[in-house]
Amino acid sequence: MVKHIVMFEFLESAGGRSREENLVIAKERLDALVGVVPTLLSCQVHINDSQAAKSNYHLVLEAQCKDFEALSQYVNHPAHKEVVKFLTTVKSARACVDYVE
């Protein structure tokens, strides 16, 4: 199994919405990919708690695919690309790690 961990830092505001509003939208859109992208076996999306350190990233995605080919199919799936379009407009930073479990 391949774990795909992505962390995002969001802009304070974007698209006429607050960071908090965009975080909720991003979580909803990422969660909705399960069952739509066949190679996405599981996906957990978490928003950093308001009581946590302000220096933390704002959102984390933990996805699981069978192998790196399945991960590539997930990344290139049209539904995922639509979510990426949105994230590109609201994020200020992204960090990613992919590893075999």
N, CA, C and O atoms as a GROMACS GRO file, in nm:
protein
  404
    1MET      N    1   0.083  -0.118   0.000
    1MET     CA    2   0.000   0.000   0.000
    1MET      C    3   0.088   0.125   0.000
    1MET      O    4   0.194   0.129   0.061
    2VAL      N    5   0.041   0.226  -0.069
    2VAL     CA    6   0.110   0.355  -0.072
    2VAL      C    7   0.027   0.455   0.007
    2VAL      O    8  -0.092   0.472  -0.017
    3LYS      N    9   0.092   0.520   0.101
    3LYS     CA   10   0.029   0.629   0.177
    3LYS      C   11   0.069   0.760   0.111
    3LYS      O   12   0.186   0.782   0.079
    4HIS      N   13  -0.028   0.846   0.092
    4HIS     CA   14  -0.009   0.977   0.029
    4HIS      C   15  -0.053   1.079   0.134
    4HIS      O   16  -0.173   1.096   0.158
    5ILE      N   17   0.043   1.147   0.194
    5ILE     CA   18   0.015   1.245   0.300
    5ILE      C   19   0.044   1.383   0.242
    5ILE      O   20   0.154   1.411   0.196
    6VAL      N   21  -0.058   1.470   0.247
    6VAL     CA   22  -0.041   1.606   0.195
    6VAL      C   23  -0.090   1.705   0.301
    6VAL      O   24  -0.198   1.688   0.357
    7MET      N   25  -0.009   1.806   0.326
    7MET     CA   26  -0.047   1.912   0.419
    7MET      C   27  -0.057   2.043   0.343
    7MET      O   28   0.024   2.072   0.255
    8PHE      N   29  -0.158   2.121   0.378
    8PHE     CA   30  -0.180   2.249   0.313
    8PHE      C   31  -0.185   2.361   0.416
    8PHE      O   32  -0.239   2.346   0.526
    9GLU      N   33  -0.126   2.472   0.377
    9GLU     CA   34  -0.141   2.596   0.452
    9GLU      C   35  -0.231   2.684   0.365
    9GLU      O   36  -0.207   2.698   0.245
   10PHE      N   37  -0.334   2.743   0.424
   10PHE     CA   38  -0.432   2.820   0.348
   10PHE      C   39  -0.410   2.970   0.364
   10PHE      O   40  -0.361   3.017   0.467
   11LEU      N   41  -0.448   3.043   0.261
   11LEU     CA   42  -0.447   3.189   0.267
   11LEU      C   43  -0.551   3.234   0.370
   11LEU      O   44  -0.649   3.164   0.395
   12GLU      N   45  -0.530   3.350   0.428
   12GLU     CA   46  -0.624   3.403   0.528
   12GLU      C   47  -0.763   3.420   0.468
   12GLU      O   48  -0.864   3.394   0.534
   13SER      N   49  -0.767   3.462   0.342
   13SER     CA   50  -0.894   3.471   0.269
   13SER      C   51  -0.864   3.452   0.121
   13SER      O   52  -0.756   3.484   0.072
   14ALA      N   53  -0.964   3.399   0.051
   14ALA     CA   54  -0.950   3.378  -0.094
   14ALA      C   55  -1.088   3.352  -0.152
   14ALA      O   56  -1.172   3.288  -0.089
   15GLY      N   57  -1.111   3.404  -0.270
   15GLY     CA   58  -1.239   3.382  -0.337
   15GLY      C   59  -1.357   3.443  -0.264
   15GLY      O   60  -1.470   3.398  -0.279
   16GLY      N   61  -1.330   3.547  -0.186
   16GLY     CA   62  -1.437   3.611  -0.111
   16GLY      C   63  -1.479   3.535   0.014
   16GLY      O   64  -1.581   3.566   0.075
   17ARG      N   65  -1.399   3.434   0.052
   17ARG     CA   66  -1.431   3.353   0.169
   17ARG      C   67  -1.315   3.357   0.269
   17ARG      O   68  -1.201   3.384   0.232
   18SER      N   69  -1.346   3.330   0.394
   18SER     CA   70  -1.243   3.323   0.498
   18SER      C   71  -1.166   3.192   0.487
   18SER      O   72  -1.210   3.098   0.419
   19ARG      N   73  -1.053   3.186   0.554
   19ARG     CA   74  -0.974   3.062   0.559
   19ARG      C   75  -1.062   2.948   0.610
   19ARG      O   76  -1.062   2.839   0.553
   20GLU      N   77  -1.137   2.972   0.716
   20GLU     CA   78  -1.219   2.868   0.777
   20GLU      C   79  -1.323   2.815   0.679
   20GLU      O   80  -1.347   2.694   0.673
   21GLU      N   81  -1.385   2.903   0.603
   21GLU     CA   82  -1.483   2.860   0.503
   21GLU      C   83  -1.417   2.776   0.394
   21GLU      O   84  -1.471   2.673   0.353
   22ASN      N   85  -1.300   2.819   0.348
   22ASN     CA   86  -1.229   2.744   0.245
   22ASN      C   87  -1.179   2.609   0.296
   22ASN      O   88  -1.173   2.513   0.219
   23LEU      N   89  -1.143   2.602   0.422
   23LEU     CA   90  -1.102   2.474   0.480
   23LEU      C   91  -1.218   2.374   0.477
   23LEU      O   92  -1.200   2.258   0.442
   24VAL      N   93  -1.336   2.419   0.514
   24VAL     CA   94  -1.453   2.331   0.513
   24VAL      C   95  -1.484   2.285   0.371
   24VAL      O   96  -1.512   2.168   0.350
   25ILE      N   97  -1.478   2.376   0.275
   25ILE     CA   98  -1.503   2.341   0.135
   25ILE      C   99  -1.400   2.240   0.087
   25ILE      O  100  -1.434   2.141   0.022
   26ALA      N  101  -1.273   2.264   0.118
   26ALA     CA  102  -1.167   2.172   0.075
   26ALA      C  103  -1.188   2.033   0.135
   26ALA      O  104  -1.175   1.933   0.064
   27LYS      N  105  -1.219   2.027   0.262
   27LYS     CA  106  -1.242   1.898   0.327
   27LYS      C  107  -1.358   1.825   0.260
   27LYS      O  108  -1.348   1.706   0.230
   28GLU      N  109  -1.468   1.894   0.237
   28GLU     CA  110  -1.584   1.832   0.172
   28GLU      C  111  -1.549   1.778   0.034
   28GLU      O  112  -1.589   1.668  -0.002
   29ARG      N  113  -1.475   1.857  -0.043
   29ARG     CA  114  -1.440   1.815  -0.180
   29ARG      C  115  -1.343   1.698  -0.180
   29ARG      O  116  -1.355   1.607  -0.261
   30LEU      N  117  -1.246   1.700  -0.089
   30LEU     CA  118  -1.152   1.588  -0.080
   30LEU      C  119  -1.221   1.462  -0.031
   30LEU      O  120  -1.199   1.354  -0.086
   31ASP      N  121  -1.304   1.473   0.071
   31ASP     CA  122  -1.379   1.357   0.122
   31ASP      C  123  -1.466   1.296   0.013
   31ASP      O  124  -1.484   1.175   0.008
   32ALA      N  125  -1.521   1.379  -0.074
   32ALA     CA  126  -1.613   1.333  -0.178
   32ALA      C  127  -1.543   1.251  -0.286
   32ALA      O  128  -1.611   1.188  -0.367
   33LEU      N  129  -1.411   1.249  -0.289
   33LEU     CA  130  -1.339   1.172  -0.391
   33LEU      C  131  -1.347   1.022  -0.366
   33LEU      O  132  -1.331   0.942  -0.459
   34VAL      N  133  -1.371   0.982  -0.241
   34VAL     CA  134  -1.383   0.840  -0.209
   34VAL      C  135  -1.508   0.786  -0.279
   34VAL      O  136  -1.617   0.841  -0.264
   35GLY      N  137  -1.490   0.679  -0.353
   35GLY     CA  138  -1.602   0.621  -0.428
   35GLY      C  139  -1.615   0.678  -0.568
   35GLY      O  140  -1.683   0.620  -0.653
   36VAL      N  141  -1.550   0.791  -0.593
   36VAL     CA  142  -1.551   0.852  -0.726
   36VAL      C  143  -1.424   0.814  -0.802
   36VAL      O  144  -1.429   0.780  -0.920
   37VAL      N  145  -1.311   0.819  -0.733
   37VAL     CA  146  -1.183   0.780  -0.792
   37VAL      C  147  -1.159   0.633  -0.755
   37VAL      O  148  -1.133   0.602  -0.638
   38PRO      N  149  -1.167   0.542  -0.852
   38PRO     CA  150  -1.161   0.399  -0.821
   38PRO      C  151  -1.034   0.354  -0.749
   38PRO      O  152  -1.039   0.261  -0.669
   39THR      N  153  -0.922   0.418  -0.775
   39THR     CA  154  -0.795   0.373  -0.716
   39THR      C  155  -0.770   0.431  -0.577
   39THR      O  156  -0.671   0.397  -0.512
   40LEU      N  157  -0.859   0.518  -0.531
   40LEU     CA  158  -0.846   0.576  -0.397
   40LEU      C  159  -0.914   0.482  -0.298
   40LEU      O  160  -1.036   0.476  -0.290
   41LEU      N  161  -0.833   0.408  -0.222
   41LEU     CA  162  -0.887   0.307  -0.131
   41LEU      C  163  -0.946   0.370  -0.006
   41LEU      O  164  -1.050   0.327   0.044
   42SER      N  165  -0.878   0.472   0.045
   42SER     CA  166  -0.929   0.543   0.163
   42SER      C  167  -0.873   0.683   0.164
   42SER      O  168  -0.772   0.714   0.101
   43CYS      N  169  -0.942   0.768   0.238
   43CYS     CA  170  -0.902   0.909   0.245
   43CYS      C  171  -0.952   0.966   0.377
   43CYS      O  172  -1.070   0.955   0.409
   44GLN      N  173  -0.863   1.026   0.450
   44GLN     CA  174  -0.900   1.097   0.572
   44GLN      C  175  -0.849   1.240   0.560
   44GLN      O  176  -0.733   1.262   0.525
   45VAL      N  177  -0.936   1.335   0.590
   45VAL     CA  178  -0.900   1.476   0.581
   45VAL      C  179  -0.929   1.539   0.716
   45VAL      O  180  -1.038   1.522   0.771
   46HIS      N  181  -0.831   1.611   0.768
   46HIS     CA  182  -0.846   1.674   0.899
   46HIS      C  183  -0.805   1.820   0.893
   46HIS      O  184  -0.708   1.856   0.827
   47ILE      N  185  -0.882   1.903   0.963
   47ILE     CA  186  -0.852   2.046   0.976
   47ILE      C  187  -0.783   2.066   1.110
   47ILE      O  188  -0.828   2.015   1.212
   48ASN      N  189  -0.675   2.142   1.108
   48ASN     CA  190  -0.601   2.172   1.231
   48ASN      C  191  -0.694   2.237   1.334
   48ASN      O  192  -0.771   2.327   1.299
   49ASP      N  193  -0.688   2.192   1.456
   49ASP     CA  194  -0.775   2.244   1.562
   49ASP      C  195  -0.740   2.389   1.593
   49ASP      O  196  -0.624   2.429   1.591
   50SER      N  197  -0.842   2.467   1.623
   50SER     CA  198  -0.821   2.609   1.653
   50SER      C  199  -0.736   2.630   1.778
   50SER      O  200  -0.679   2.738   1.796
   51GLN      N  201  -0.727   2.529   1.865
   51GLN     CA  202  -0.645   2.540   1.986
   51GLN      C  203  -0.500   2.500   1.962
   51GLN      O  204  -0.415   2.518   2.050
   52ALA      N  205  -0.471   2.445   1.844
   52ALA     CA  206  -0.335   2.401   1.812
   52ALA      C  207  -0.247   2.521   1.777
   52ALA      O  208  -0.297   2.632   1.760
   53ALA      N  209  -0.118   2.497   1.768
   53ALA     CA  210  -0.022   2.603   1.736
   53ALA      C  211  -0.058   2.670   1.604
   53ALA      O  212  -0.092   2.602   1.507
   54LYS      N  213  -0.050   2.800   1.600
   54LYS     CA  214  -0.082   2.877   1.479
   54LYS      C  215   0.019   2.852   1.367
   54LYS      O  216  -0.009   2.880   1.251
   55SER      N  217   0.136   2.800   1.403
   55SER     CA  218   0.239   2.772   1.302
   55SER      C  219   0.214   2.640   1.228
   55SER      O  220   0.284   2.609   1.132
   56ASN      N  221   0.117   2.562   1.273
   56ASN     CA  222   0.084   2.434   1.208
   56ASN      C  223   0.024   2.458   1.070
   56ASN      O  224  -0.031   2.564   1.041
   57TYR      N  225   0.034   2.357   0.986
   57TYR     CA  226  -0.040   2.358   0.861
   57TYR      C  227  -0.188   2.352   0.895
   57TYR      O  228  -0.226   2.309   1.004
   58HIS      N  229  -0.273   2.393   0.802
   58HIS     CA  230  -0.415   2.406   0.831
   58HIS      C  231  -0.498   2.282   0.800
   58HIS      O  232  -0.602   2.260   0.862
   59LEU      N  233  -0.453   2.200   0.706
   59LEU     CA  234  -0.530   2.083   0.665
   59LEU      C  235  -0.434   1.972   0.626
   59LEU      O  236  -0.329   1.997   0.567
   60VAL      N  237  -0.472   1.849   0.659
   60VAL     CA  238  -0.392   1.733   0.620
   60VAL      C  239  -0.482   1.629   0.554
   60VAL      O  240  -0.594   1.605   0.598
   61LEU      N  241  -0.429   1.570   0.449
   61LEU     CA  242  -0.496   1.463   0.376
   61LEU      C  243  -0.410   1.338   0.390
   61LEU      O  244  -0.289   1.342   0.367
   62GLU      N  245  -0.473   1.228   0.428
   62GLU     CA  246  -0.403   1.100   0.431
   62GLU      C  247  -0.482   1.005   0.342
   62GLU      O  248  -0.591   0.961   0.376
   63ALA      N  249  -0.425   0.974   0.226
   63ALA     CA  250  -0.491   0.887   0.129
   63ALA      C  251  -0.412   0.758   0.115
   63ALA      O  252  -0.292   0.754   0.141
   64GLN      N  253  -0.482   0.654   0.073
   64GLN     CA  254  -0.418   0.526   0.055
   64GLN      C  255  -0.458   0.467  -0.080
   64GLN      O  256  -0.575   0.462  -0.115
   65CYS      N  257  -0.355   0.424  -0.154
   65CYS     CA  258  -0.374   0.358  -0.283
   65CYS      C  259  -0.297   0.227  -0.283
   65CYS      O  260  -0.206   0.207  -0.202
   66LYS      N  261  -0.334   0.137  -0.374
   66LYS     CA  262  -0.271   0.004  -0.379
   66LYS      C  263  -0.121   0.012  -0.406
   66LYS      O  264  -0.042  -0.057  -0.341
   67ASP      N  265  -0.081   0.096  -0.501
   67ASP     CA  266   0.059   0.108  -0.540
   67ASP      C  267   0.080   0.244  -0.607
   67ASP      O  268  -0.013   0.325  -0.614
   68PHE      N  269   0.201   0.269  -0.655
   68PHE     CA  270   0.230   0.400  -0.714
   68PHE      C  271   0.155   0.423  -0.846
   68PHE      O  272   0.125   0.537  -0.880
   69GLU      N  273   0.127   0.316  -0.919
   69GLU     CA  274   0.046   0.330  -1.041
   69GLU      C  275  -0.095   0.376  -1.005
   69GLU      O  276  -0.151   0.462  -1.072
   70ALA      N  277  -0.152   0.319  -0.900
   70ALA     CA  278  -0.286   0.359  -0.854
   70ALA      C  279  -0.283   0.502  -0.803
   70ALA      O  280  -0.379   0.577  -0.824
   71LEU      N  281  -0.176   0.540  -0.737
   71LEU     CA  282  -0.162   0.679  -0.690
   71LEU      C  283  -0.159   0.774  -0.810
   71LEU      O  284  -0.223   0.880  -0.807
   72SER      N  285  -0.085   0.737  -0.913
   72SER     CA  286  -0.078   0.820  -1.034
   72SER      C  287  -0.216   0.834  -1.098
   72SER      O  288  -0.252   0.942  -1.144
   73GLN      N  289  -0.293   0.726  -1.100
   73GLN     CA  290  -0.428   0.732  -1.156
   73GLN      C  291  -0.517   0.823  -1.072
   73GLN      O  292  -0.600   0.896  -1.126
   74TYR      N  293  -0.501   0.819  -0.941
   74TYR     CA  294  -0.576   0.909  -0.851
   74TYR      C  295  -0.540   1.054  -0.880
   74TYR      O  296  -0.628   1.138  -0.898
   75VAL      N  297  -0.412   1.083  -0.886
   75VAL     CA  298  -0.364   1.220  -0.907
   75VAL      C  299  -0.413   1.275  -1.041
   75VAL      O  300  -0.442   1.394  -1.053
   76ASN      N  301  -0.422   1.189  -1.141
   76ASN     CA  302  -0.461   1.233  -1.275
   76ASN      C  303  -0.610   1.218  -1.305
   76ASN      O  304  -0.653   1.249  -1.416
   77HIS      N  305  -0.687   1.171  -1.210
   77HIS     CA  306  -0.831   1.155  -1.230
   77HIS      C  307  -0.896   1.292  -1.242
   77HIS      O  308  -0.862   1.383  -1.166
   78PRO      N  309  -0.990   1.310  -1.334
   78PRO     CA  310  -1.055   1.441  -1.353
   78PRO      C  311  -1.119   1.498  -1.226
   78PRO      O  312  -1.115   1.619  -1.204
   79ALA      N  313  -1.178   1.414  -1.143
   79ALA     CA  314  -1.241   1.463  -1.019
   79ALA      C  315  -1.136   1.519  -0.924
   79ALA      O  316  -1.159   1.620  -0.858
   80HIS      N  317  -1.020   1.453  -0.916
   80HIS     CA  318  -0.912   1.503  -0.832
   80HIS      C  319  -0.857   1.634  -0.888
   80HIS      O  320  -0.830   1.727  -0.813
   81LYS      N  321  -0.843   1.640  -1.019
   81LYS     CA  322  -0.792   1.762  -1.081
   81LYS      C  323  -0.883   1.881  -1.054
   81LYS      O  324  -0.835   1.994  -1.041
   82GLU      N  325  -1.014   1.859  -1.045
   82GLU     CA  326  -1.107   1.967  -1.013
   82GLU      C  327  -1.083   2.018  -0.871
   82GLU      O  328  -1.086   2.139  -0.846
   83VAL      N  329  -1.059   1.927  -0.778
   83VAL     CA  330  -1.030   1.969  -0.641
   83VAL      C  331  -0.898   2.046  -0.636
   83VAL      O  332  -0.886   2.146  -0.565
   84VAL      N  333  -0.801   2.000  -0.712
   84VAL     CA  334  -0.670   2.068  -0.717
   84VAL      C  335  -0.687   2.211  -0.767
   84VAL      O  336  -0.622   2.302  -0.717
   85LYS      N  337  -0.773   2.231  -0.867
   85LYS     CA  338  -0.798   2.367  -0.918
   85LYS      C  339  -0.844   2.458  -0.805
   85LYS      O  340  -0.796   2.571  -0.792
   86PHE      N  341  -0.937   2.409  -0.724
   86PHE     CA  342  -0.985   2.488  -0.610
   86PHE      C  343  -0.873   2.512  -0.511
   86PHE      O  344  -0.851   2.626  -0.468
   87LEU      N  345  -0.801   2.407  -0.473
   87LEU     CA  346  -0.694   2.420  -0.374
   87LEU      C  347  -0.587   2.520  -0.418
   87LEU      O  348  -0.532   2.593  -0.336
   88THR      N  349  -0.558   2.523  -0.546
   88THR     CA  350  -0.458   2.616  -0.598
   88THR      C  351  -0.496   2.761  -0.570
   88THR      O  352  -0.409   2.846  -0.554
   89THR      N  353  -0.625   2.789  -0.564
   89THR     CA  354  -0.670   2.927  -0.542
   89THR      C  355  -0.676   2.966  -0.395
   89THR      O  356  -0.686   3.085  -0.363
   90VAL      N  357  -0.669   2.868  -0.304
   90VAL     CA  358  -0.687   2.898  -0.161
   90VAL      C  359  -0.565   2.864  -0.075
   90VAL      O  360  -0.560   2.904   0.042
   91LYS      N  361  -0.470   2.794  -0.128
   91LYS     CA  362  -0.354   2.752  -0.048
   91LYS      C  363  -0.236   2.848  -0.064
   91LYS      O  364  -0.220   2.914  -0.167
   92SER      N  365  -0.154   2.852   0.040
   92SER     CA  366  -0.031   2.929   0.032
   92SER      C  367   0.092   2.839   0.032
   92SER      O  368   0.200   2.880  -0.008
   93ALA      N  369   0.073   2.714   0.079
   93ALA     CA  370   0.185   2.620   0.082
   93ALA      C  371   0.131   2.478   0.081
   93ALA      O  372   0.018   2.452   0.123
   94ARG      N  373   0.214   2.387   0.033
   94ARG     CA  374   0.179   2.244   0.027
   94ARG      C  375   0.305   2.164   0.056
   94ARG      O  376   0.414   2.198   0.010
   95ALA      N  377   0.289   2.057   0.132
   95ALA     CA  378   0.397   1.962   0.157
   95ALA      C  379   0.340   1.822   0.140
   95ALA      O  380   0.225   1.796   0.176
   96CYS      N  381   0.420   1.732   0.084
   96CYS     CA  382   0.370   1.598   0.054
   96CYS      C  383   0.476   1.494   0.081
   96CYS      O  384   0.596   1.516   0.060
   97VAL      N  385   0.431   1.377   0.130
   97VAL     CA  386   0.516   1.260   0.145
   97VAL      C  387   0.438   1.140   0.095
   97VAL      O  388   0.322   1.123   0.130
   98ASP      N  389   0.500   1.057   0.012
   98ASP     CA  390   0.442   0.932  -0.035
   98ASP      C  391   0.536   0.820   0.008
   98ASP      O  392   0.656   0.827  -0.014
   99TYR      N  393   0.479   0.715   0.069
   99TYR     CA  394   0.563   0.605   0.114
   99TYR      C  395   0.486   0.474   0.108
   99TYR      O  396   0.363   0.471   0.112
  100VAL      N  397   0.562   0.366   0.099
  100VAL     CA  398   0.504   0.231   0.096
  100VAL      C  399   0.490   0.184   0.239
  100VAL      O  400   0.583   0.194   0.320
  101GLU      N  401   0.371   0.133   0.268
  101GLU     CA  402   0.345   0.083   0.403
  101GLU      C  403   0.340  -0.067   0.402
  101GLU      O  404   0.319  -0.129   0.506
   0.00000   0.00000   0.00000
